[in-house]
Amino acid sequence: MHGRVSGEQRLVTASASFPEDFVIAHLRGTRAEEGTWSWFAPDNERGDPRPEDASASAAAVLSWLETLPPAPLVGALGFSQGGAMALELLRHDPDRVRFAVNLGGYAVRGERARDAELRERRPPVFWGRGGLDHVIGPVAIDRTTAWLDRHATVTAHFYPRLRHTVSRREAADAGAFLQERLGR
């Protein structure tokens, strides 16, 4: 899932680093914004969307997933707002979405109905972020670190020279994480 004011083609290049065994769907955000798409309303603060907006977008994606044939393994991957969405999907339905990849994203504030269950399950989450990313601020980073420490088994990668984007190295690291999900 892409970030704010972007579109479903945003992560196509990065997905070339992902295992071929995965079927990849590039989703378009649920809200039109500036001729592009976003997952949260434009009046949400950057890195701190209203939980109800995040929940509404997660519900839309989960409803779409219900229309598909069952898959043996489903994960969610996204960049920036899309990374927040990946965690939201995990938080809303960990039976269906069993892992998440958060590239330059964050955790949305607040408690979800299944967060207590996630504290027990501790599903796998990849979190990559850049040292030169000035879009996602320290409050969002601290919130995400705390949430992941309590609710997930985290594979964290810090890229000191990375801005708010996805590098080849980060895409390759995420691809290796995905390969591990396949048990190889």
Buried (B, 14 or more C-beta within 10 A) or exposed (E): BBBBBBBBEBBEEBBEBBBEEBEEEBBBBBBEBEEBBBBBBEEBEBBBBBBEBBBBBBBBBBEEBEEEEEEEEBBBBBBBBBBBBBBBBBBBBBEBBBBBBBBBBBBBBBEBEBBEBBEEBEBBBBBBBBEEBEBBBEEBBEBBBEBBEEBBEBBBBEBEEBEBBBBEBBBBBBBBBBBBBEEE
